[in-house]
Amino acid sequence: MTGLLELREYLKQIYAKYEVYLKPCVKFLTALVTLIAINTSMGYMSVLKHPAVILVIALMCSFMPKNFVVLVSALWIMVHSFSLAAECAAVVAAVFAIIFLLYLRFSPKDTIVVLLTPLLFAFKIPYVMPVAMGLLGGPMAVASVSCGVIVYYVIKFMTDNSAVFSATDAETGSQKFRLMLDGILDNKAMMVTIVIFALVLIIVYVIRRLAVDYAWTIAIVSGIAVCAISLLVCEFVMELQFSVIAIALGSVVSFFICLAIQFLEFNVDYTRTEIVQFEDDEYYYYVKAVPKNVLAAPEKKVKRINKQHKKMATKQEKAVSTIKTSHGVSRTTVKTDVKSKNRVKQDK
């Protein structure tokens, strides 16, 4: 445990020292991974799949605000949708307009959530997001998580029905438009996921704010359990084609990721809890103080060995001063003899 605490403090020091350089790198990697994931799942326009284009856009995102990454990702999806079918692009544009209105109204600071939620769906661990936002955010984060879920299911629906949308028959234009609308509005899996994620986020938020020991751990366990059980029940009752194995494995991985988040953000020692009571002119105060686990990162100690250098220098000086002259007498002895003779003369 001590080693982990030292590592955490060391990472904090590194981030504080190189924050100016780390933030652009994080935005660059986020944009790069997001664009690659979109190209992998959709990839209907070959120009956007070129590595040079992806690198240039990701590099541009690294010097822009965080919201710019969300805007670029939305435009990326729209261009791929237009390459698949114009009807898809129109519906996607309308959906994104509604999403941005909700996003900017309720949780404009949770930009990364809209990007990470579809990515976590792709990695089969989307249950991290509602639990993490319940720990780190507030109830308004439901809007950001819900927007991320909608984006994932819109992309998934277009990918699953790409053969239908890619048909070139002009008479099926209205059918494509209707199919796209029905695929979004009548998507039971998307609606159920939004409701369950919102419920989990609220449950985790309420529990972690309770004044009980190990509140964050209880919140994590409760959130993961509620999320997994709810999805399994909906799978058996409504037949939504959720993978039971994916839910089980994803819940386990999400649990450990949330524990890592707790270790980094809320690591306290409940064994040293103190109950403090004091008063002023108007109130009595009963305060529960739980100390944090803080351990200073070990400083590097450099031991300077200067005595040996001084000794070597003095030895060299003595060696030089004791070099014998051509008469076989050292210079130091000659100097001492002259001084002694002068002293004898003065005494006489």
Contacts in CASP RR format, 6 or more apart in sequence:
PFRMAT RR
TARGET T0000
AUTHOR 0000-0000-0000
METHOD contacts of the structure
MODEL  1
MTGLLELREYLKQIYAKYEVYLKPCVKFLTALVTLIAINTSMGYMSVLKH
PAVILVIALMCSFMPKNFVVLVSALWIMVHSFSLAAECAAVVAAVFAIIF
LLYLRFSPKDTIVVLLTPLLFAFKIPYVMPVAMGLLGGPMAVASVSCGVI
VYYVIKFMTDNSAVFSATDAETGSQKFRLMLDGILDNKAMMVTIVIFALV
LIIVYVIRRLAVDYAWTIAIVSGIAVCAISLLVCEFVMELQFSVIAIALG
SVVSFFICLAIQFLEFNVDYTRTEIVQFEDDEYYYYVKAVPKNVLAAPEK
KVKRINKQHKKMATKQEKAVSTIKTSHGVSRTTVKTDVKSKNRVKQDK
2 295 0 8 1.000
4 263 0 8 1.000
5 267 0 8 1.000
5 293 0 8 1.000
5 294 0 8 1.000
5 295 0 8 1.000
6 295 0 8 1.000
6 297 0 8 1.000
6 298 0 8 1.000
8 263 0 8 1.000
8 264 0 8 1.000
8 267 0 8 1.000
9 294 0 8 1.000
9 295 0 8 1.000
9 296 0 8 1.000
9 297 0 8 1.000
10 297 0 8 1.000
13 297 0 8 1.000
15 22 0 8 1.000
24 62 0 8 1.000
24 63 0 8 1.000
25 62 0 8 1.000
27 61 0 8 1.000
27 62 0 8 1.000
27 64 0 8 1.000
27 66 0 8 1.000
27 69 0 8 1.000
28 58 0 8 1.000
28 59 0 8 1.000
28 61 0 8 1.000
28 62 0 8 1.000
30 61 0 8 1.000
30 69 0 8 1.000
30 112 0 8 1.000
30 115 0 8 1.000
31 57 0 8 1.000
31 58 0 8 1.000
31 61 0 8 1.000
31 62 0 8 1.000
31 69 0 8 1.000
31 72 0 8 1.000
31 73 0 8 1.000
32 54 0 8 1.000
32 55 0 8 1.000
32 58 0 8 1.000
33 119 0 8 1.000
34 69 0 8 1.000
34 73 0 8 1.000
34 115 0 8 1.000
34 119 0 8 1.000
35 48 0 8 1.000
35 54 0 8 1.000
35 57 0 8 1.000
35 58 0 8 1.000
35 72 0 8 1.000
35 73 0 8 1.000
35 76 0 8 1.000
36 54 0 8 1.000
37 118 0 8 1.000
37 119 0 8 1.000
37 122 0 8 1.000
38 73 0 8 1.000
38 76 0 8 1.000
38 77 0 8 1.000
38 80 0 8 1.000
38 155 0 8 1.000
39 48 0 8 1.000
39 49 0 8 1.000
39 54 0 8 1.000
39 80 0 8 1.000
41 122 0 8 1.000
41 155 0 8 1.000
41 156 0 8 1.000
41 159 0 8 1.000
42 77 0 8 1.000
42 80 0 8 1.000
42 81 0 8 1.000
42 84 0 8 1.000
42 155 0 8 1.000
42 158 0 8 1.000
42 159 0 8 1.000
43 49 0 8 1.000
43 80 0 8 1.000
43 83 0 8 1.000
44 80 0 8 1.000
44 81 0 8 1.000
44 83 0 8 1.000
44 84 0 8 1.000
44 162 0 8 1.000
45 79 0 8 1.000
45 80 0 8 1.000
45 83 0 8 1.000
47 53 0 8 1.000
48 54 0 8 1.000
48 76 0 8 1.000
48 79 0 8 1.000
48 80 0 8 1.000
57 72 0 8 1.000
61 68 0 8 1.000
61 69 0 8 1.000
61 72 0 8 1.000
66 111 0 8 1.000
66 112 0 8 1.000
67 108 0 8 1.000
67 111 0 8 1.000
69 111 0 8 1.000
69 115 0 8 1.000
70 103 0 8 1.000
70 111 0 8 1.000
70 114 0 8 1.000
70 115 0 8 1.000
73 115 0 8 1.000
74 96 0 8 1.000
74 100 0 8 1.000
77 92 0 8 1.000
77 96 0 8 1.000
77 151 0 8 1.000
77 154 0 8 1.000
77 155 0 8 1.000
78 89 0 8 1.000
78 92 0 8 1.000
78 93 0 8 1.000
78 96 0 8 1.000
81 88 0 8 1.000
81 89 0 8 1.000
81 92 0 8 1.000
81 158 0 8 1.000
82 88 0 8 1.000
82 89 0 8 1.000
84 158 0 8 1.000
84 162 0 8 1.000
84 165 0 8 1.000
84 166 0 8 1.000
85 165 0 8 1.000
85 166 0 8 1.000
85 173 0 8 1.000
85 176 0 8 1.000
87 165 0 8 1.000
87 173 0 8 1.000
87 176 0 8 1.000
87 177 0 8 1.000
87 180 0 8 1.000
88 158 0 8 1.000
88 165 0 8 1.000
88 176 0 8 1.000
88 180 0 8 1.000
90 177 0 8 1.000
91 177 0 8 1.000
91 180 0 8 1.000
91 181 0 8 1.000
91 184 0 8 1.000
92 154 0 8 1.000
92 158 0 8 1.000
95 150 0 8 1.000
95 154 0 8 1.000
95 184 0 8 1.000
99 114 0 8 1.000
99 147 0 8 1.000
99 150 0 8 1.000
99 151 0 8 1.000
102 143 0 8 1.000
102 146 0 8 1.000
102 147 0 8 1.000
103 114 0 8 1.000
103 143 0 8 1.000
103 144 0 8 1.000
103 147 0 8 1.000
105 143 0 8 1.000
106 140 0 8 1.000
106 142 0 8 1.000
106 143 0 8 1.000
106 144 0 8 1.000
107 113 0 8 1.000
107 140 0 8 1.000
107 141 0 8 1.000
107 143 0 8 1.000
107 144 0 8 1.000
110 133 0 8 1.000
110 137 0 8 1.000
110 141 0 8 1.000
110 144 0 8 1.000
113 129 0 8 1.000
113 133 0 8 1.000
113 141 0 8 1.000
113 144 0 8 1.000
113 145 0 8 1.000
113 147 0 8 1.000
113 148 0 8 1.000
114 144 0 8 1.000
114 147 0 8 1.000
114 148 0 8 1.000
114 151 0 8 1.000
116 129 0 8 1.000
117 126 0 8 1.000
117 129 0 8 1.000
117 144 0 8 1.000
117 145 0 8 1.000
117 147 0 8 1.000
117 148 0 8 1.000
117 149 0 8 1.000
117 151 0 8 1.000
117 152 0 8 1.000
118 148 0 8 1.000
118 151 0 8 1.000
118 152 0 8 1.000
118 155 0 8 1.000
120 126 0 8 1.000
120 128 0 8 1.000
120 129 0 8 1.000
121 149 0 8 1.000
121 152 0 8 1.000
122 152 0 8 1.000
124 246 0 8 1.000
124 249 0 8 1.000
124 250 0 8 1.000
125 250 0 8 1.000
125 253 0 8 1.000
125 254 0 8 1.000
125 257 0 8 1.000
126 149 0 8 1.000
126 152 0 8 1.000
126 193 0 8 1.000
126 197 0 8 1.000
127 200 0 8 1.000
127 224 0 8 1.000
127 227 0 8 1.000
127 228 0 8 1.000
127 250 0 8 1.000
127 251 0 8 1.000
127 254 0 8 1.000
128 254 0 8 1.000
128 257 0 8 1.000
128 258 0 8 1.000
129 145 0 8 1.000
129 197 0 8 1.000
130 145 0 8 1.000
130 197 0 8 1.000
130 198 0 8 1.000
130 200 0 8 1.000
130 201 0 8 1.000
130 204 0 8 1.000
130 223 0 8 1.000
130 227 0 8 1.000
131 200 0 8 1.000
131 201 0 8 1.000
131 204 0 8 1.000
131 219 0 8 1.000
131 220 0 8 1.000
131 223 0 8 1.000
131 224 0 8 1.000
131 227 0 8 1.000
131 254 0 8 1.000
131 258 0 8 1.000
132 257 0 8 1.000
132 258 0 8 1.000
132 261 0 8 1.000
133 141 0 8 1.000
133 144 0 8 1.000
133 145 0 8 1.000
133 201 0 8 1.000
134 141 0 8 1.000
134 201 0 8 1.000
134 202 0 8 1.000
134 204 0 8 1.000
134 205 0 8 1.000
134 208 0 8 1.000
134 219 0 8 1.000
135 204 0 8 1.000
135 205 0 8 1.000
135 208 0 8 1.000
135 216 0 8 1.000
135 219 0 8 1.000
135 220 0 8 1.000
135 258 0 8 1.000
135 261 0 8 1.000
135 262 0 8 1.000
135 265 0 8 1.000
135 266 0 8 1.000
136 261 0 8 1.000
136 265 0 8 1.000
137 205 0 8 1.000
138 201 0 8 1.000
138 205 0 8 1.000
139 201 0 8 1.000
139 202 0 8 1.000
139 205 0 8 1.000
141 201 0 8 1.000
142 197 0 8 1.000
142 198 0 8 1.000
142 201 0 8 1.000
142 202 0 8 1.000
145 197 0 8 1.000
145 198 0 8 1.000
145 201 0 8 1.000
146 194 0 8 1.000
146 197 0 8 1.000
146 198 0 8 1.000
149 190 0 8 1.000
149 193 0 8 1.000
149 194 0 8 1.000
149 197 0 8 1.000
150 184 0 8 1.000
150 190 0 8 1.000
150 194 0 8 1.000
153 184 0 8 1.000
153 187 0 8 1.000
153 189 0 8 1.000
153 190 0 8 1.000
153 193 0 8 1.000
154 184 0 8 1.000
157 180 0 8 1.000
157 183 0 8 1.000
157 184 0 8 1.000
157 187 0 8 1.000
158 165 0 8 1.000
158 180 0 8 1.000
161 179 0 8 1.000
164 176 0 8 1.000
164 179 0 8 1.000
165 176 0 8 1.000
165 179 0 8 1.000
165 180 0 8 1.000
167 176 0 8 1.000
184 190 0 8 1.000
188 238 0 8 1.000
188 240 0 8 1.000
189 240 0 8 1.000
189 241 0 8 1.000
189 242 0 8 1.000
192 231 0 8 1.000
192 234 0 8 1.000
192 238 0 8 1.000
192 240 0 8 1.000
193 231 0 8 1.000
196 226 0 8 1.000
196 227 0 8 1.000
196 230 0 8 1.000
196 231 0 8 1.000
196 234 0 8 1.000
197 227 0 8 1.000
199 226 0 8 1.000
199 230 0 8 1.000
200 223 0 8 1.000
200 226 0 8 1.000
200 227 0 8 1.000
200 230 0 8 1.000
203 219 0 8 1.000
203 222 0 8 1.000
203 223 0 8 1.000
203 226 0 8 1.000
204 219 0 8 1.000
204 220 0 8 1.000
204 222 0 8 1.000
204 223 0 8 1.000
205 219 0 8 1.000
207 215 0 8 1.000
207 218 0 8 1.000
207 219 0 8 1.000
207 222 0 8 1.000
208 215 0 8 1.000
208 216 0 8 1.000
208 219 0 8 1.000
209 215 0 8 1.000
211 288 0 8 1.000
212 218 0 8 1.000
213 270 0 8 1.000
213 273 0 8 1.000
214 270 0 8 1.000
216 262 0 8 1.000
216 266 0 8 1.000
217 259 0 8 1.000
217 262 0 8 1.000
220 255 0 8 1.000
220 258 0 8 1.000
220 259 0 8 1.000
220 262 0 8 1.000
221 255 0 8 1.000
224 251 0 8 1.000
224 254 0 8 1.000
224 255 0 8 1.000
224 258 0 8 1.000
227 251 0 8 1.000
228 247 0 8 1.000
228 248 0 8 1.000
228 251 0 8 1.000
231 242 0 8 1.000
231 247 0 8 1.000
232 242 0 8 1.000
232 244 0 8 1.000
232 247 0 8 1.000
234 240 0 8 1.000
234 242 0 8 1.000
235 241 0 8 1.000
235 242 0 8 1.000
235 244 0 8 1.000
235 247 0 8 1.000
267 292 0 8 1.000
267 293 0 8 1.000
268 290 0 8 1.000
268 291 0 8 1.000
268 292 0 8 1.000
268 293 0 8 1.000
269 290 0 8 1.000
269 291 0 8 1.000
269 292 0 8 1.000
269 293 0 8 1.000
270 290 0 8 1.000
272 290 0 8 1.000
272 291 0 8 1.000
273 288 0 8 1.000
273 289 0 8 1.000
273 290 0 8 1.000
273 291 0 8 1.000
274 288 0 8 1.000
274 289 0 8 1.000
274 291 0 8 1.000
275 286 0 8 1.000
275 287 0 8 1.000
275 288 0 8 1.000
275 289 0 8 1.000
276 285 0 8 1.000
276 286 0 8 1.000
276 287 0 8 1.000
276 288 0 8 1.000
276 289 0 8 1.000
277 284 0 8 1.000
277 285 0 8 1.000
277 286 0 8 1.000
277 287 0 8 1.000
278 284 0 8 1.000
278 285 0 8 1.000
278 287 0 8 1.000
279 285 0 8 1.000
321 330 0 8 1.000
321 331 0 8 1.000
321 332 0 8 1.000
322 330 0 8 1.000
322 331 0 8 1.000
322 332 0 8 1.000
323 330 0 8 1.000
323 331 0 8 1.000
324 330 0 8 1.000
325 331 0 8 1.000
325 334 0 8 1.000
END
